[in-house]
Amino acid sequence: MSIAPFRIGRRRALRGAVAGLVALGLLLWWLAPWSEDPPRGTVTLSTGTRAGVYQKYGELLRTSLGKDMPDLEVRLLTSDGSQENVRRVATGQADFAIAAADAVQTYRLSGARGAAGLRGVARLYDDYVQLVVPPGSGIRSVADLRGKRVAIGPPKSGVRLIANRVLKAAGIDPEKDIRPFADGIDTGPGRLGRGLDAFFWSGGLPTDGLRTLSEDAGLRFVPIPADLVARLHEQDGATRYYRATNMPESAYPGSQHGSTVPTMAVSNLLITRADTDPRLTEWLTRIVLKSRDRIGAHVHSAQLVDVRTAIYTDPLGLHDGARRYYRSVKP
């Protein structure tokens, strides 16, 4: 009778030891990718114009990558914006890029070179469409742009894509009914009221290129109402990525005077190609999420990057390396 308790105790101890080994094994498996030597070499990240959010985000991300992958050289390529970024990644001119979902889908629908090989790494943050006019302007709606001098962004930018679609939805032919200019966020604010009656911008909130002008009450935002966004959805398969929203009153307090502005938003994605090294992509995905707060301290919109939403890279499927990371942190 005295032997039974000893046997039961030994069985329990054995089961406990096995459970402990299993837990240890899982922990080691989870930590394994980051106990390896970090990837090294050179990668290129295509960003945007120097005054835009893409470029600033890229600079901060490069700094974060340098801390965890000191032997990886990250080269930043400035660009006109989303359309050029998608093409660069698809054709192998860049390894990674930031691009708006509508521009990604437009490229995919075109069937252009490399479109089938595009993959998503993370959904980052939303761009807000900002239609800007001088504070005393008589332009109160998109329809009022008829006959005016309007900057619609550089030819390869995501802004150009959006501006042309918004104008068409309002019944305006971008080539005939306005005087179009190719100014972007780098030159548009300085020419507002001095050669430009209005300009379109699509970017994270707030954009530094507009902040100073806003603080001096040097601009006003023209609303893009929900019914106009609904008409946009009728144009083609890429416009479904636009959603009606409001620009919060805190975005540019110097110009909004406590009021929200009806507008539209589109998600930004970090993209790559299917043939990019999975281990490199896994490390990069981890650091994008890990550095959210540090980058968000300088790029306000980056504070919204979150593992729960980052996996939704529609219209692109996830890259294998990114998928591996998200699975490793799945609760």
LUMSEVO-232714 format. One line per field, with one value per residue (C-alpha): x, z, y. Coordinates in Angstrom, 1 decimal, padded with zeros to 4 digits. Layout:
// residues N
east	X:...
up	Z:...
north	Y:...
END
This chain:
// residues 331
east	000.0:002.9:004.2:001.2:001.8:005.4:004.3:001.7:004.2:006.7:004.1:003.1:006.8:007.3:004.3:005.5:008.9:007.5:005.2:008.2:010.3:007.5:007.1:010.8:010.9:008.1:009.9:013.1:011.3:009.7:013.0:015.1:014.8:016.0:018.9:020.4:022.8:020.7:020.5:023.2:023.7:022.0:018.3:016.5:013.4:011.4:009.7:008.4:009.0:011.4:008.6:006.2:005.4:006.7:010.2:010.2:008.8:011.5:014.3:013.1:012.6:016.1:017.4:015.4:016.6:020.2:019.9:018.7:020.5:023.7:025.2:022.3:022.6:019.3:019.2:016.3:015.1:013.0:010.1:007.0:005.0:002.8:002.6:006.4:007.0:004.8:006.5:009.9:009.2:007.4:010.3:013.1:014.4:013.5:013.2:010.6:008.3:005.4:002.4:-001.3:-003.7:-005.4:-002.2:-001.2:-004.5:-004.3:-000.9:-002.2:-005.3:-003.0:-001.2:002.1:005.5:005.9:002.4:001.8:004.9:003.9:003.4:002.4:004.5:002.3:-000.6:000.9:-001.4:-004.1:-003.5:-006.1:-007.0:-006.4:-007.7:-006.1:-007.0:-006.0:-008.1:-010.0:-010.7:-014.2:-013.7:-016.0:-016.4:-014.6:-017.0:-015.7:-012.3:-013.6:-011.4:-008.9:-005.2:-005.0:-001.9:-002.8:000.6:003.6:002.7:003.9:002.4:-000.6:-001.9:-002.2:-004.2:-006.6:-007.0:-007.9:-010.5:-012.0:-012.3:-014.0:-016.4:-017.3:-017.9:-014.6:-012.2:-008.7:-007.3:-009.8:-011.8:-008.9:-005.4:-003.4:000.0:002.4:003.3:003.5:003.8:007.4:006.3:002.5:002.2:004.7:002.8:-000.7:-002.2:000.9:000.2:-002.0:-005.7:-005.7:-003.7:-004.4:-002.4:-002.8:-000.8:-000.7:-001.9:-000.5:001.9:004.9:004.7:001.3:001.7:003.6:001.2:-001.7:-000.3:-000.1:-003.8:-002.5:-004.8:-008.3:-009.5:-012.2:-014.6:-014.9:-018.3:-019.4:-021.7:-018.7:-016.8:-019.7:-019.5:-015.8:-016.6:-018.4:-015.2:-013.1:-011.9:-009.2:-011.5:-013.1:-010.1:-011.3:-013.5:-015.4:-014.2:-013.5:-010.2:-010.1:-010.1:-006.8:-004.9:-004.3:-005.8:-004.5:-006.8:-009.6:-010.8:-012.2:-014.0:-013.7:-013.4:-015.3:-012.8:-011.7:-008.8:-006.9:-004.6:-000.8:001.0:004.7:005.2:007.9:008.2:007.5:011.2:012.5:014.4:011.9:014.3:015.0:011.3:010.5:013.1:011.9:008.3:009.2:011.1:008.3:006.0:008.6:009.5:006.0:006.2:009.6:008.6:005.2:006.8:007.9:005.3:002.0:000.1:002.6:001.2:-001.7:000.5:-000.7:-000.1:-003.9:-004.3:-000.9:-001.7:-004.5:-002.5:-005.4:-005.1:-001.8:-001.2:001.3:004.9:006.0:008.4:005.8:003.3:005.9:006.3:002.6:002.1:004.8:003.1:-000.5:-002.1
up	000.0:000.6:-003.0:-004.8:-003.8:-004.9:-008.3:-008.7:-007.7:-010.2:-013.0:-012.2:-012.1:-015.5:-017.0:-015.6:-017.1:-020.5:-020.4:-019.4:-022.3:-024.8:-023.5:-023.7:-027.2:-028.4:-026.8:-028.6:-031.8:-031.5:-030.7:-033.2:-036.2:-034.1:-032.5:-036.0:-037.5:-039.0:-042.8:-044.5:-047.9:-049.7:-050.3:-051.9:-050.6:-052.9:-051.0:-052.3:-052.6:-050.1:-048.4:-048.2:-045.5:-047.5:-047.5:-043.8:-042.9:-045.0:-043.3:-039.9:-040.9:-042.3:-038.9:-037.1:-039.5:-038.9:-035.2:-035.7:-038.9:-038.8:-041.8:-044.0:-046.2:-046.9:-049.9:-050.2:-053.6:-053.8:-056.3:-057.6:-055.4:-055.5:-059.2:-059.7:-056.5:-057.6:-061.0:-059.5:-057.2:-060.0:-062.4:-059.9:-059.6:-055.9:-053.3:-051.2:-051.5:-049.9:-052.1:-051.9:-052.4:-055.3:-057.2:-056.5:-057.9:-060.9:-061.8:-061.3:-063.5:-066.2:-066.4:-066.7:-066.3:-062.9:-061.7:-060.8:-058.6:-056.3:-052.6:-049.4:-046.3:-044.1:-044.2:-042.7:-042.3:-044.4:-046.8:-046.7:-049.8:-049.1:-051.7:-050.7:-051.7:-050.4:-047.4:-049.3:-052.4:-053.8:-054.5:-052.2:-054.0:-056.5:-059.2:-058.6:-059.9:-063.5:-065.4:-062.5:-062.2:-060.3:-059.3:-059.7:-058.8:-060.8:-063.6:-061.7:-058.4:-056.5:-056.2:-060.0:-060.1:-057.3:-058.6:-062.1:-060.7:-058.3:-061.0:-063.4:-060.6:-060.3:-064.1:-064.9:-067.6:-066.2:-069.6:-070.9:-068.0:-065.8:-066.3:-064.8:-063.2:-062.0:-058.7:-055.7:-052.0:-052.5:-054.6:-054.4:-051.0:-052.1:-055.3:-053.8:-054.7:-056.7:-059.9:-058.4:-057.5:-055.8:-055.4:-054.6:-052.0:-050.7:-047.6:-043.9:-041.3:-040.7:-043.6:-042.8:-046.2:-045.2:-041.4:-041.6:-044.1:-042.0:-038.8:-040.6:-041.7:-045.2:-046.6:-046.5:-047.3:-049.8:-048.8:-050.8:-049.8:-049.4:-052.5:-054.6:-053.2:-054.1:-057.7:-057.6:-056.9:-060.2:-062.2:-062.1:-059.9:-058.2:-056.8:-054.3:-052.1:-051.5:-048.4:-047.3:-044.0:-042.2:-041.7:-037.9:-036.5:-034.9:-038.2:-039.0:-036.1:-037.5:-040.6:-039.5:-036.5:-034.7:-037.6:-039.5:-043.3:-045.3:-047.6:-048.6:-047.5:-049.0:-047.2:-047.7:-048.1:-047.7:-050.8:-052.2:-054.7:-054.3:-055.0:-052.1:-049.5:-047.0:-044.0:-044.9:-045.3:-041.9:-040.2:-041.9:-041.0:-037.4:-037.2:-038.9:-036.1:-033.4:-034.4:-034.6:-031.5:-032.3:-035.9:-034.8:-032.5:-035.7:-038.2:-036.5:-038.9:-038.3:-034.7:-036.3:-037.6:-035.7:-036.0:-036.0:-039.2:-040.8:-042.2:-044.4:-047.5:-050.0:-053.0:-052.5:-050.9:-048.1:-048.8:-047.3:-044.9:-043.7:-043.2:-041.1:-038.8:-038.3:-037.5:-034.9:-033.0:-033.4:-030.0
north	000.0:002.3:002.0:003.5:007.1:006.8:005.5:008.2:010.9:009.6:009.6:013.2:014.3:012.6:014.3:017.6:017.1:016.3:019.3:021.5:020.2:020.8:024.4:024.9:023.5:025.8:028.8:027.9:027.4:030.9:032.5:030.5:032.9:035.8:033.9:033.4:035.9:038.7:039.0:041.0:042.5:045.4:046.1:049.0:050.7:053.0:055.7:059.1:062.8:064.4:066.4:063.4:060.9:057.9:059.3:060.2:056.8:055.2:057.1:056.1:052.5:052.4:053.5:050.8:048.1:049.2:048.5:044.9:044.2:046.2:044.4:045.1:048.3:049.9:052.2:054.6:055.6:058.8:058.6:060.3:058.0:054.9:054.2:054.4:052.4:049.5:049.4:049.5:046.5:044.5:045.0:044.4:048.0:048.0:045.2:046.8:049.9:051.7:052.0:052.7:049.8:051.4:051.9:048.3:047.0:049.3:047.8:044.3:044.9:046.3:042.9:044.8:043.2:041.4:042.1:038.4:038.3:041.2:040.2:042.1:042.5:044.7:047.1:050.3:053.2:055.2:058.0:060.8:062.8:066.4:069.0:072.3:075.9:079.4:080.4:083.1:081.0:080.7:077.0:075.2:071.8:069.6:070.8:074.4:073.3:073.7:076.1:076.5:075.9:072.6:070.5:066.9:065.4:064.0:061.6:058.4:059.3:057.9:061.4:061.7:058.5:059.6:063.2:062.2:059.7:062.3:064.9:062.4:061.5:065.1:065.4:067.2:066.1:066.4:067.1:069.6:071.2:072.3:073.6:070.7:071.0:068.3:069.8:067.5:068.1:069.4:072.4:072.7:074.4:077.2:077.9:077.9:081.3:082.0:080.1:077.4:077.7:074.3:071.1:067.5:065.6:062.1:061.3:060.4:062.9:065.3:065.8:068.0:069.7:071.2:071.6:074.9:076.4:075.3:076.8:080.2:079.7:079.7:077.0:075.6:072.1:071.4:068.5:065.3:064.1:060.5:060.6:061.5:058.6:056.3:057.5:056.7:053.1:052.8:053.6:050.4:047.5:049.6:052.3:049.9:050.6:054.1:054.7:057.7:059.1:062.4:064.1:064.6:068.1:067.6:066.9:070.6:072.6:075.9:075.6:073.4:075.4:072.4:071.0:067.7:067.6:065.0:063.1:059.7:057.4:054.5:052.0:052.0:048.7:047.7:045.4:043.2:040.3:036.6:035.8:038.0:036.0:034.8:035.1:038.7:039.4:037.8:039.9:043.1:042.4:041.9:045.1:047.1:046.1:046.4:049.9:051.2:053.4:054.8:055.7:056.9:059.5:061.3:060.0:060.3:058.0:055.2:054.8:052.9:050.0:047.0:043.2:042.6:044.7:044.5:041.0:042.4:043.3:043.1:043.1:041.2:037.9:037.8:037.0:033.7:035.4:037.8:035.0:033.1:036.1:036.6:033.0:033.1:035.9:034.7:034.6
END
